[in-house]
Amino acid sequence: MADADLSPVASLAPGSTLRDHGDPGDAPTIPPALIPVVNASRPSAAEEARTIAASTNAGTLATLTAEGDPWASFVTYGLVGGAPVLCVSNLAEHGRNLAGDQRASIAIVAPDRPEDPLASGRITLAGVVTRPTGTELAAARQAHLDAVPAAKYYIDYSDFTLWVLQVRRVRWVGGYGRMDSTSAADYAAAQPDPVSPHAAGAVAHLNADHADALTAIAQALGGYPDATAATCTGADRYGLDLRVLTPRGMAYTRAGYPEPINAIGELRAAAVELTRSARQG
């Protein structure tokens, strides 16, 4: 079972939420599950954060000016073991800031953005930057070029510097009511989810052609036997996220596969197995 089963998010009853700055506050009460969820396994906060970091190559870098003022800049990055690799002009404001104070953080937003920006998945990675040397420099250079091919036109200029953000703090927000912090060690040890970045087409197919199966899954496995409809809102290596309609209102739940999957090509068989289990009671 995923490490997330021990996290504050995973320990909540299905349908309940943590309140944070991302919570609208006056949202209607979510009806609780009526029976236990069979398997609510989901990615840990560290896995969620690594997945978002690997899903794009751009973010907002926060540095400190010589006067101690915060300064935000749009930057591109590559990854070495989850650590962002920046290629920064020494003439840029943030380049001069990093040279004077190595404390920094980067905010990264998942590229698949919903209509409401605050429902987006995003992370903040905070720590200190270091200048790689020797073999680490070669690895950092290649990581940045792999993520940002256009950097080949300037990465070797003398007025550009490679910096690696050594992550010390990690905050993940999955949208309204879903957020957690994780340690730098857990973040470094985690792997990006191999399914969720590629699941949009499969999720659309489930909703278009298998609505009855999703409802059965919500009723038998997701804790909502009174569900009248269910929509898949996401899929990852551990299971499906479901939005459920009931006579008591709208709720959210989870249906986990019997075993984690390791590729998007395994999602169809995992969904078929969930449907079989649901219909067999």
N, C-alpha and C positions, 0 to 999 in steps of 0.2 A: 504494500500500500504506500502511496506517496507520502513524503514528509509533510505535505500540507494537512494531513489528518491531525497533526498536533498543533496547527496554527490557530490563532484566534478566529480567522475566517471560517476554517473548516469545522471548528467546534460549535459553531452556531447551529441552531435548529434550522432545517430547510425553510426558506421563506423569510427568515429574520435577517436583519442587517446591522452592520456597524454604522454609527453615525460619525460623520467627518465633515470637513469643509465641502466635500462634493455631494453631500446629501441635501436635497431640496428642503427638508425639514417639515414641510406641510404635506408630504405625500400621503395618500390613503393607506390605512392599515392593510398589510398583506396577510391574507388568510393563512394560518399555519397548516402544515401537513397533518392529515388525519391518521396516517399509519406511518411506521418507520420507513425511511428511504432505504432501499436494499443495499445500495453501494454509492456513496456520495464522494468517492475518491476524486481528487482534482489536482492539477499542478500546484506545487508549493509556490509561495511568493518568490522564492529564488528562481524557480523555473519560469514563472511568469515574467520576471524581470529580464532574465537572459533571453527569452523569446522576443520581447519587445526590442531589446538592444540589438538583436540580430536581424530584426525585420526591416531596418532602414539604415541610412548612412548619414543622417543629419539630425541636429538637435540644437538646443540653445545653451551656450556655455556661459556660466556666471563666474566672473573674476572680480578681483578687488583692485581698485586704483591705488596710486601712491598715497592718496588722501584717505583711503579706507572706504571709499564709496563702492557700492555694488555696480557691476557693469555687465550687461547681458549682450551676447553676440551670437548670431547664427553661424554655425560651423558644420563641417563634414567630419566624419570619423571612420576608422576601421576598428576591428576588434582583435586583441590578442588575449585569449583566455577570458573574454568578457571585459577586459580593460580597454576603454576607448583610446585610440591612437589619433592624435590631432596633428595636422600639418598647418602651422600658423605663421603668418608673415610677422617678422620682427617689427615691421612698421605699423602694424595694426594696433589699435588700442588694447585689445585683449592680449596680443603678443607681448607688448610692453608690460602689461599687468602681470602676466605669468612669470616673466623674467624677474619681477620684483617681489612677488608673493605667490608661492606655488599652490596655495589653497584654491580649490575650484570645485565646481559641480556642473553637471550637464543634465538638462531635462530633455527627455526623448518621448515623443508621442507616436503611438502605433500608427502605421500608414492607413489602415482601413478605418476611416473616421465616420462615425454615425452622424445623423443630422444634428444632434445635440453634442457640441464639442466636449462638454463635461462628462458625457457618457463614454468617452474614449479611454482606452488603456494607455497609461503613461508611467514613466519612472523618473526618479531623480537619483543620480549616482554622484556621491560627494567624496572628496578625498584630497590628495595632493598630486601634482604632476611631477614627473621626473623626466630627464632627458636620457633616452636609452643610449647605450654604447656597445661596441663590439658586435657579437652575434645578436644581441637583443635589438640593436639598431637595425640590422638587416631584416629581422623578423618584423619589427614595427613598420619599417618602410614598406615591405611587401604586403602586410595586412592593410595598410592604408590604401595602397594602389589597388588591391583586390576589391575593396569596397568603393573606391573613388577613382576609376580609371583616368579621369581627366586630370588628376593630380600629377600625372607623368610630365606635364608641361611645366611644372614649377617645383616639384618636390625636392629637386637637387640644387635649386638656387641657394646661394649663400645667405640670402636674407629670409629664408624660411627655416623653421625649426620643428622637429618632431618632438611631441610631448606625449607621454603615456600617463593617463589618469589612474593612479593607484587607488582603487575604490576602497573606502573605509565605511561608508554608510549607504544603505539602499532603501528606497521607499518605492513601493509599487501601488498604483491605483488602477483598479480594473473597471472603473465607472462608478455610478452611484451605489454606495453601500458596500463596495468591495475594495478593500485596501489592507495593506499590511507592511511591516518593515521586516527586513531580513539582514542577516550578518554578512559581512564582506566574505567570510570564509564559505558560507553556504552559497552565496552568489557565484563565487569563483568555481565551486565544485559542480554547480548545476549545469544542465545542458539545455539549449533551446528546444522547445517542443517541435517534433518533426511533423506534426499533423496540422495544428491550428493555422499556421500561415498559408496553408494550401487548401483549406477546407471550405472556402466560400461556395464553390460550385456544388460540392456534395451537400452542404447545408441547404442550398436553394433547391436541389433535387429532392431531398427529404421532405421539405415543406410543400413542394408542388405535387409530388406523386405519392407520398406516404404519410399523409396527415392522420389517417386512421391508426397507423402503426405508432406514430408519436403519441397519440392520445392513449392508446393501450399501454405504452411504456410509462407515461405519466401516472396512469391509474394504478398499475400493478407494481411498478418499481420505484416511482418517484414520490410516493406518499400521498397522492391526490386521487383517491378512488371516485371522487365527485367531479373529476375533470370532464368538461364538455368539449374541449379542444386543447391542442398543444402545438406549439411552434418551436422548432429548434433554433436557438440563437447562437450556437457555437459548438464546435467539436474540437477535442484535443486528444492526446494519446491515452487519456484515462476514461473519457466518456463524453456525453452530450449534455449541454445546457439547454433547459427547456423553459419556455414561458407558457404558463398554464392558465386557462380560463375555467372558472368554477362558478356556481351560483353564488358563492360568497365573495367573488371578486377575482382579480388577477394575481397570480403568484409566480414564483420562480423556483425551479427545483433542478435536480441533477440525476442523471442515470449513468452509472459507471459500467464499463465493460467488465466481464469476468477477469480478464487479464489486460494489462496495458498493451497498446499497439505501437509499432515502431516506424510506420510509414503511412502516407495518405492512401496507398493502395490497399491497406488492410482495413480501412474504415467501413467499406461496404459489408464485409463479412461480420465485423463487430456489430454493426447496426442490425443486421439480419439476426444475429444471436440474441440481441436485446429484445427484438420483436418476438422471437420464438419463446424466450423466457417469460415475457409479459403475457402472451396469449395462453401459455400453459399454467399461468397463475403462480 
